[in-house]
Amino acid sequence: MKKVEWIRCPVCGNKICDRMREDTKLRNFPLYYPKCKPESLIKVNNLELTIIKEPDAK
């Protein structure tokens, strides 16, 4: 059985309704959490969640 973890909000740390497995790979995934309302781009690889910081448009 593959290990499964909840994706957590990068701002408040609460669980989001999505889960990730060991073999989950996401790239440029727009993550939205309705309770604290942030929208973040994330990357997931081998249960490691990384927030992608985009430069501000000029």
DSSP file (Angstrom, degrees, kcal/mol; ACC not computed):
  #  RESIDUE AA STRUCTURE BP1 BP2  ACC     N-H-->O    O-->H-N    N-H-->O    O-->H-N    TCO  KAPPA ALPHA  PHI   PSI    X-CA   Y-CA   Z-CA
    1    1 A M              0   0    0      0, 0.0     2,-0.2     0, 0.0     0, 0.0   0.000 360.0 360.0 360.0 136.0    0.0    0.0    0.0
    2    2 A K        -     0   0    0      1,-0.1     2,-0.2    21,-0.0     0, 0.0  -0.512 360.0-105.0 -81.0 147.3    1.3    3.4   -0.9
    3    3 A K        -     0   0    0     -2,-0.2    19,-1.0     1,-0.0     2,-0.4  -0.512  37.6-162.0 -72.1 137.2    1.7    6.1    1.7
    4    4 A V  E     +A   21   0A   0     -2,-0.2     2,-0.3    17,-0.2    17,-0.2  -0.976  10.7 178.2-125.9 134.7   -1.0    8.8    1.6
    5    5 A E  E     -A   20   0A   0     15,-2.7    15,-3.1    -2,-0.4     2,-0.2  -0.954  29.5-111.7-132.4 154.0   -0.9   12.3    3.1
    6    6 A W  E     -A   19   0A   0     -2,-0.3     2,-0.4    13,-0.2    13,-0.2  -0.569  29.5-120.2 -79.5 145.1   -3.3   15.3    3.1
    7    7 A I  E     -     0   0A   0     11,-2.4     9,-2.8     9,-0.4     2,-0.3  -0.740  34.0-151.3 -80.2 134.4   -2.3   18.4    1.2
    8    8 A R  E     -A   15   0A   0     -2,-0.4     7,-0.2     7,-0.2     6,-0.1  -0.827  20.9-101.0-112.0 148.9   -2.2   21.3    3.7
    9    9 A C     >  -     0   0    0      5,-2.8     4,-1.5    -2,-0.3    23,-0.0  -0.465  25.2-142.4 -63.6 129.6   -2.9   25.0    3.2
   10   10 A P  T  4 S+     0   0    0      0, 0.0    -1,-0.1     0, 0.0    41,-0.0   0.706  96.8  45.4 -69.4 -17.5    0.4   26.8    3.0
   11   11 A V  T  4 S+     0   0    0      3,-0.1    -2,-0.0    27,-0.1    -3,-0.0   0.933 131.1  11.9 -89.3 -55.7   -1.0   29.8    4.9
   12   12 A C  T  4 S-     0   0    0      2,-0.1    -1,-0.0     0, 0.0    -4,-0.0   0.639  90.6-127.3-103.1 -16.2   -2.9   28.3    7.8
   13   13 A G     <  +     0   0    0     -4,-1.5     2,-0.1     1,-0.3     3,-0.1   0.494  57.4 142.5  85.6   2.8   -1.8   24.7    7.8
   14   14 A N        -     0   0    0      1,-0.1    -5,-2.8    -6,-0.1    -1,-0.3  -0.397  58.8 -94.6 -75.6 155.3   -5.3   23.1    7.8
   15   15 A K  E     -A    8   0A   0     -7,-0.2     2,-0.3    -2,-0.1    -7,-0.2  -0.422  35.5-148.6 -68.0 142.1   -6.0   20.0    5.7
   16   16 A I  E     -     0   0A   0     -9,-2.8    -9,-0.4     2,-0.3    17,-0.1  -0.773  30.1-105.2-107.2 157.5   -7.5   20.5    2.3
   17   17 A C  E    S+     0   0A   0     -2,-0.3     2,-0.3   -11,-0.1    -9,-0.1   0.446  95.7  88.0 -66.3   1.3   -9.9   18.0    0.7
   18   18 A D  E     -     0   0A   0    -11,-0.2   -11,-2.4     2,-0.0    -2,-0.3  -0.788  59.4-162.4-103.8 145.8   -7.1   16.7   -1.6
   19   19 A R  E     -A    6   0A   0     -2,-0.3     2,-0.4   -13,-0.2   -13,-0.2  -0.860   4.6-149.2-120.7 159.2   -4.7   13.9   -0.8
   20   20 A M  E     -A    5   0A   0    -15,-3.1   -15,-2.7    -2,-0.3     2,-0.2  -0.975   6.0-153.9-128.6 144.7   -1.3   13.0   -2.4
   21   21 A R  E >   -A    4   0A   0     -2,-0.4     3,-1.6   -17,-0.2    26,-0.5  -0.564  38.6 -95.5-105.8 174.5    0.3    9.6   -2.7
   22   22 A E  T 3  S+     0   0    0    -19,-1.0    24,-0.4     1,-0.3    25,-0.1   0.837 126.0  46.2 -58.6 -34.0    4.0    8.7   -3.0
   23   23 A D  T 3  S+     0   0    0    -20,-0.2     2,-0.3    23,-0.1    -1,-0.3   0.282  84.2 122.7 -96.3  11.7    3.7    8.5   -6.7
   24   24 A T    <   -     0   0    0     -3,-1.6    22,-0.7     2,-0.0     2,-0.4  -0.572  37.5-175.5 -75.9 132.5    1.7   11.8   -7.1
   25   25 A K  E     +B   45   0B   0     -2,-0.3     2,-0.4    20,-0.2    20,-0.2  -0.977   5.8 172.5-130.7 118.7    3.4   14.4   -9.4
   26   26 A L  E     -B   44   0B   0     18,-2.2    18,-1.5    -2,-0.4     2,-0.4  -0.954   8.5-171.7-123.4 144.4    1.8   17.8   -9.8
   27   27 A R  E    S-     0   0B   0     -2,-0.4    16,-0.2    16,-0.2    -2,-0.0  -0.986  72.1  -7.3-138.4 127.3    3.3   20.8  -11.6
   28   28 A N  E    S+     0   0B   0     -2,-0.4    15,-0.2    14,-0.3    -1,-0.1   0.916  81.9 172.5  55.4  48.0    1.9   24.3  -11.5
   29   29 A F  E     -B   42   0B   0     13,-2.3    13,-2.2    -3,-0.1     2,-0.9  -0.788  31.7-133.9 -90.1 120.9   -1.2   23.2   -9.7
   30   30 A P  E     -B   41   0B   0      0, 0.0     2,-0.5     0, 0.0    11,-0.2  -0.650  24.4-163.5 -78.3 107.5   -3.4   26.1   -8.6
   31   31 A L  E     -B   40   0B   0      9,-3.4     9,-2.5    -2,-0.9     2,-0.4  -0.806   8.9-177.3 -96.4 125.8   -4.3   25.3   -5.0
   32   32 A Y  E     -B   39   0B   0     -2,-0.5     7,-0.2     7,-0.2   -23,-0.0  -0.988  11.8-167.1-126.1 131.3   -7.2   27.2   -3.5
   33   33 A Y     >  -     0   0    0      5,-1.4     4,-1.7    -2,-0.4     3,-0.3  -0.964   9.4-156.7-118.5 113.8   -8.4   26.9    0.1
   34   34 A P  T  4 S+     0   0    0      0, 0.0    -1,-0.1     0, 0.0     0, 0.0   0.690  83.9  62.6 -68.1 -19.9  -11.9   28.6    0.6
   35   35 A K  T  4 S+     0   0    0      1,-0.2    -2,-0.0     3,-0.1     0, 0.0   0.946 123.4  15.4 -73.6 -46.6  -11.6   29.2    4.4
   36   36 A C  T  4 S-     0   0    0     -3,-0.3    -1,-0.2     2,-0.1     0, 0.0   0.461  99.3-137.5-106.9  -1.3   -8.6   31.6    4.3
   37   37 A K     <  +     0   0    0     -4,-1.7     2,-0.3     1,-0.2    -5,-0.0   0.680  46.7 145.5  59.9  31.3   -8.9   32.3    0.6
   38   38 A P        -     0   0    0      0, 0.0    -5,-1.4     0, 0.0     2,-0.5  -0.692  35.0-152.0 -89.1 153.8   -5.3   32.2   -0.6
   39   39 A E  E     +B   32   0B   0     -2,-0.3     2,-0.3    -7,-0.2    -7,-0.2  -0.994  21.7 172.8-122.6 127.0   -4.5   30.9   -4.1
   40   40 A S  E     -B   31   0B   0     -9,-2.5    -9,-3.4    -2,-0.5     2,-0.5  -0.950  32.1-128.3-132.2 148.5   -1.0   29.4   -4.5
   41   41 A L  E     -BC  30  52B   0     11,-0.6    11,-3.0    -2,-0.3     2,-0.3  -0.859  37.5-174.4 -92.0 131.1    0.8   27.5   -7.3
   42   42 A I  E     -BC  29  51B   0    -13,-2.2   -13,-2.3    -2,-0.5     2,-0.4  -0.853  21.9-153.4-126.2 162.5    2.3   24.3   -5.9
   43   43 A K  E     - C   0  50B   0      7,-2.4     7,-2.9    -2,-0.3     2,-0.4  -0.999  13.1-166.0-131.5 132.2    4.5   21.5   -7.1
   44   44 A V  E     +BC  26  49B   0    -18,-1.5   -18,-2.2    -2,-0.4     2,-0.3  -0.980  16.6 158.2-123.8 130.6    4.3   18.0   -5.6
   45   45 A N  E >  S-BC  25  48B   0      3,-1.7     3,-1.2    -2,-0.4   -20,-0.2  -0.913  72.9 -10.1-151.3 122.6    6.9   15.3   -6.1
   46   46 A N  T 3  S-     0   0    0    -22,-0.7   -24,-0.2   -24,-0.4   -23,-0.1   0.918 127.8 -54.0  54.8  50.3    7.4   12.2   -3.8
   47   47 A L  T 3  S+     0   0    0    -26,-0.5     2,-0.6   -23,-0.4    -1,-0.3   0.614 110.6 125.7  62.1  15.7    5.1   13.6   -1.0
   48   48 A E  E <   -C   45   0B   0     -3,-1.2    -3,-1.7     2,-0.0     2,-0.5  -0.923  47.5-156.7-107.8 117.0    7.1   16.9   -1.0
   49   49 A L  E     -C   44   0B   0     -2,-0.6     2,-0.4    -5,-0.2    -5,-0.2  -0.803  10.7-174.0 -96.6 128.2    5.0   20.0   -1.5
   50   50 A T  E     -C   43   0B   0     -7,-2.9    -7,-2.4    -2,-0.5     2,-0.5  -0.981  19.4-136.6-123.8 132.8    6.7   23.1   -2.8
   51   51 A I  E     -C   42   0B   0     -2,-0.4     2,-0.6    -9,-0.2    -9,-0.2  -0.765  18.0-141.4 -88.1 128.7    5.1   26.5   -3.2
   52   52 A I  E     -C   41   0B   0    -11,-3.0     2,-0.6    -2,-0.5   -11,-0.6  -0.808  11.2-152.5 -92.5 120.3    6.0   28.2   -6.5
   53   53 A K        -     0   0    0     -2,-0.6   -13,-0.0   -13,-0.1   -11,-0.0  -0.835   9.1-156.4 -96.0 122.1    6.6   31.9   -6.1
   54   54 A E        -     0   0    0     -2,-0.6     2,-0.1     1,-0.0     3,-0.1  -0.760  21.5-112.8 -96.2 141.2    5.8   33.9   -9.3
   55   55 A P        -     0   0    0      0, 0.0     2,-0.1     0, 0.0     3,-0.1  -0.467  41.6-101.0 -67.8 144.8    7.4   37.3   -9.9
   56   56 A D        -     0   0    0     -2,-0.1     2,-0.2     1,-0.1     0, 0.0  -0.369  37.3-109.6 -66.1 143.8    4.9   40.1   -9.8
   57   57 A A              0   0    0      1,-0.1    -1,-0.1    -3,-0.1    -3,-0.0  -0.491 360.0 360.0 -72.4 143.2    3.8   41.4  -13.2
   58   58 A K              0   0    0     -2,-0.2    -1,-0.1    -3,-0.1    -2,-0.0   0.397 360.0 360.0-107.4 360.0    5.0   44.9  -14.0
